[in-house]
Amino acid sequence: MEWRYPGCKTGFCLGLLLLLWASLPHGIPGKEVNLLDTSTAQSPLGWLPNPKESGWGEVQQMFNGTPVYMYQDCSVFSEGHTDHWLRTNWIIRGEAPSRIYVELKFTVRDCKSFKDEDVVSCKETFNLYYMESDQDVGIHFHRPLFAKVNTVAGDRSFTNRDIERGALQLNTEVSPIGNLQQRGFYLAFQNSGACVALVSVRVYYKTCSKTVRGLAQFPETIASSEGLAVVPGACLENATEEVGLPPRMHCSPDGEWLVLVGHCLCAPGFEEAGGSCVPCQPGFHRHSLESKQCLKCPPNSSSSSPGATACPCLKDFFRAPTEDQTVGCTPPIMVSYLRMMKRNDSSLSLTWQAPPVLSQNSVSFEVMYFEKGEEKQYTVQHLQEPQVTLVNLQPDTAYVMRVRSITPFGHGPFSQAQEFRTLPQDTGVPAGGVIVSITFGVLLFIGLVVGLVIFRRRHAHRHRARPSHNHSGYDRDEIWLKPYVDLQPYEDPSRGVLEFTKELDPSLVNIETVIGEGEFGEVYRGTLHLAGKERGVVAIKTLKSSYSDSTWWNFLREATIMGQFNHPNIVRLEGVVTKRNPMMIITEYMENGALDTFLRENVDKFSPVQLVTLLQGIASGMTYLSDRNYVHRDLAARNILVSHNLQCKVSDFGLSRILENDVEGTYETKGGKIPIRWTAPEAIAHRIFTSASDVWSFGIVTWEVFSYGDKPYGDMSNQEVMKSIEDGYRLPPPVDCPSILYELMKVCWSYDRARRPRFREIHAQLEHFIASPHLLRTVADFDPRVTLRLPSCSGSDGIPYRSIPEWLESIRMKRYIINFRTAGLNTMESVLELSAEDLKQMGVTLPGHQKRILCSIQGFKE
């Protein structure tokens, strides 16, 4: 069949069409599996037209040595009713899912480009049908058995001028077909009066590609049409499942992996690097799943081979049985305080201090002694007690003695050599002298006893008077969690900071570029190089050189707060520099910056499930804070930071406070600025903050997330905001906001704080929404009875915008400014009667964008 476009030769028009088609990128996307793709056909398609004599016809032309096959039909010149059908061959579905997609690439001619006298009837649309079948029915074509999928309309149509300029452009339409049950199906195309060319037809289904997440490998999975499919993962080599949390991911109907639940951990002796588990280098170890990375061997220990789970002690060094592998090895025990207790002319009684770190049964001693000058003639004795009596010695002779300990871990070093001398041999003393000596000895003994009794009584009295250092009744080892401590009790706040933070050497910090301006000074991107670790990227908050005492105090206070938190959704403090100027707070670096800016830079790029996942991370961090009776007071999207993997973390604790230990859990402030648009009404009115006031702020953050960073309450003044809230009005739902999320916002904005949910409940709800994404399909409606209409600059006739560009920019549709100008719409009054079909003709083809524009227009009318 020939092209029947007036004023266009068949070869010329077909050539333009082929050139246009050839310029399109070829290849199958990674998550799409083709069942049919006519663009790669090497022979005629052989489809079944009905009627055969007229209507759809197949054409072919060589392109780069390859024949290209397509179908065309131009029925605008036919007399009577036009009803031309084209049926494909049987398409085998096989193991494909019940939901498939049909991608059509086609051209359609503008009916206005025909001369009126030549055209009988003209349309710019055609219809797509399908029919299921368990077997190939051959050439039998039963039209009534086909079900309509949709009417296909092109966004672009062409005219004679387009043909002359070579400006033909293809239309692409993708239509899903669901609930397929039989082994195969047919597609059919009905043309009722359009001049159309069906350039290519592609039928495919979607899969979630083979991927690795959380150290687990997930196989390629066919996307289900019934919702999320839970897919178990297999841990990578040298990785193991976290106890009670095997890795699982959800394959969405759109072929996207969502919601990683559980994960794998590198086995002991390995650490995560580049998405896999690599062995610890010599000199490092990882002894348990709890430690995140390989650690440098503790002092006096070492590992000589890769993949060490422990660092053995160096020779003669040891660990006690109760010490784990993270503790350094104890140096060899050296015996000390060797002294003589008694002697005579043939014996020496000696004692020494036993090592205090080991039990009495785990240590013995070795004594080596010899006559002075006779080192080679030594004697060794083994003892269980820290004392010895050497007998059969020579009178009036010097003996050299050394002692060492023997433990289950080895022999300690010998003590320093000490010299002791026996008494001279008794040569006979007169009786009177003996009596005098005995009398003197008895008196001396009595004096020693009396002195000892007096000493002990005084010592006991001082011991009773001395205050106890442990009022809690717990041993130090039992105190595993420090309560939050504020700087208020400290006379010198810098002392408090050092108790809860790590003071860093400024030489380890390298400041690179300015990334923002904070409350205290500039914020930089930089690097931190700690011993035993690779240089890492960090964020560096600095304190202005001209700081006041209050600024300095608040700077130290924020560092102290961050130093006491440890949670994956709270920004991690790496350390501080307080002993030199400029003072610095060093935190982990969040590549995507503040959440509000990140959202404004990525408008409409995320699905509702992805947005809920962002909120789930924030709720997790706030649950951690509220469980510890901690109120943030400034929860807003600007104070949420986003990592490279889109993990949200709560930051900016400049206004945060610990709650009182009363039932209400309140904090009362006596002054300072309050972020009105994010703050609960009771906190504004009475300056009393609770975890419930943070929940109100979380509702505002949820609104910010689904409005992609819009300013809450628009251009309303703070006074207008407060009055509207007191009158019972709340923010409107963002465009395309799921109804269930808007309901969560509204309950967070309950005027009675007792009716607001707790963060733990919010976190559980968000996890439920992520696991059941079908709950997010219903879009929230606008309720004028309780919802604010956000004002803007005043205009005329009740329309709050002076121009179309200003209006489109306010609803984040400025990309369509040119489309409106091309359509000749120059005033706000001219848009009031626009319909969805009008917008589609103007090039606004996305349903969500059409709805956003039409909802705004409806607001003007009301």
MOKA-V755492 format. One record per run of one state. SS is the DSSP state (H for helix, E for strand, C for the rest). FROM is the first residue (numbers start at 1). LEN is the number of residues. Records with the same first field share a line. If there is no record, write none. Layout:
SS->FROM-LEN, FROM-LEN
This chain:
C->1-9, 23-9, 41-7, 51-6, 64-2, 75-9, 88-3, 93-7, 110-1, 114-2, 119-4, 124-1, 134-9, 146-1, 154-4, 159-1, 166-5, 178-6, 192-2, 209-2, 214-2, 219-2, 223-6, 233-1, 236-3, 243-2, 246-2, 252-5, 262-2, 267-3, 274-2, 280-4, 286-9, 297-4, 303-9, 314-4, 319-11, 331-5, 344-4, 354-6, 372-7, 384-3, 391-7, 408-2, 412-6, 422-9, 466-10, 479-14, 501-2, 504-2, 518-4, 529-7, 543-6, 564-6, 571-2, 578-6, 589-5, 601-7, 628-2, 632-5, 643-5, 651-6, 659-8, 669-7, 679-2, 687-1, 690-1, 707-11, 727-3, 731-7, 749-4, 756-3, 772-1, 777-2, 780-7, 788-16, 811-3, 823-5, 832-4, 843-4, 862-1
H->10-13, 38-3, 111-3, 116-3, 143-3, 160-6, 360-3, 431-35, 476-3, 493-8, 506-3, 549-15, 595-6, 608-20, 637-3, 676-3, 681-6, 691-16, 718-9, 739-10, 753-3, 759-13, 773-4, 804-7, 814-9, 828-4, 836-7, 847-15
E->32-6, 48-3, 57-7, 66-9, 84-4, 91-2, 100-10, 123-1, 125-9, 147-7, 158-1, 171-7, 184-8, 194-15, 211-3, 216-3, 221-2, 229-4, 234-2, 239-4, 245-1, 248-4, 257-5, 264-3, 270-4, 276-4, 284-2, 295-2, 301-2, 312-2, 318-1, 330-1, 336-8, 348-6, 363-9, 379-5, 387-4, 398-10, 410-2, 418-4, 503-1, 509-9, 522-7, 536-7, 570-1, 573-5, 584-5, 594-1, 630-2, 640-3, 648-3, 657-2, 667-2, 688-2, 730-1, 738-1, 779-1, 787-1
